């Protein structure tokens, strides 16, 4: 039954994609993040739904009458990303393990292709809000479900994402929930309807509970950092501070003792085998990069051969569990520099949006969205320091939204200034109020007739 429902939903949405290509970008985001086909048990489970959506979007672009509205934004963020993507292609050519490298390269390049198409096509507030809902809805589906599961089981079991997806792992789904919590908060500020507003706020609570129930230490640190920046970036700091101060202890006390013991290993990492395994992988990446400083080892370096050559403990084979060390090991010091510059320029874009919208009531929504996207970035940077999420598609979608938000804000500001200049010019050009002549025969205040 699920398989049929998924196929019917795909068939139903295809005409809209063919008519409006930007809808194809939004549907792609939903399919790539939500992975609805992984919820099926039959033929739909392995269907190339994302490829079908991408193909329909490309066909729609060829015949769309909206081409005149499309323009790729050339900014420090997009230029750095283009160079970083180019460098990932270079490192793949020189990869130590070509077969494994090509498999990962293919997956990353698909994400980048649709990301660039989205940057080219999307250009309005409607598109930005649609993208926000697509990301939030896709991850909150699992976040709310996981939070309810944790509530019913007392947090005794780990929460996982959809199978065979980028957010299947407990670390990944909790990390994704951290990134969308600020966006859920942004959406809650858009609606006056108390049912929608309270429903979104409740989704935040369930997503936070999913983060805790996943038992991911990296995601817990990311949640803590995001909560602090959420207060700093919010217009209602006092109310939000009180709410978090009340809610956080309640959620933590709800978790079982095994969760507390797990989190306490953050302070005693040297006694934790998992933590020491990650540090061993970090050293492997650093030693490999020293030997190949320009191109690193390429994708697919997480194997016995690489650890035997560069790791302090060659028998303790781990993924990096750090986006920064992963990029260093795979793409060398050049790749790491480009990756850090990309993140830095993304943050700066958020600051520019905040500066341009300050004091402009018509762009209050944009200011709020920009600040919440920055909070998501904080969650990504802090959590990503302990998780392998260098190519997590949601991160790149969020950065793309910051770039598009800057473009939309600049257009809106120019429009507002143009309207104000037009009003002022009209007022200056208006003739002085003419003196109305008195009708013939009218008398003055003395009773005499005017000449």
QUIVEN-V557817 format. One record per helix or strand. SS is the DSSP state (2 for helix, 1 for strand). FROM is the first residue (numbers start at 1). TO is the last residue. If there is no record, write none. Layout:
ss;from;to
SS;FROM;TO
SS;FROM;TO
This chain:
ss;from;to
2;2;19
2;21;34
2;36;39
2;43;46
2;49;63
2;67;69
2;76;93
2;98;121
2;125;153
2;170;188
2;194;213
2;217;233
2;237;254
2;257;264
2;269;271
2;273;291
2;304;310
2;323;357
2;361;384
2;393;429
1;443;443
1;449;449
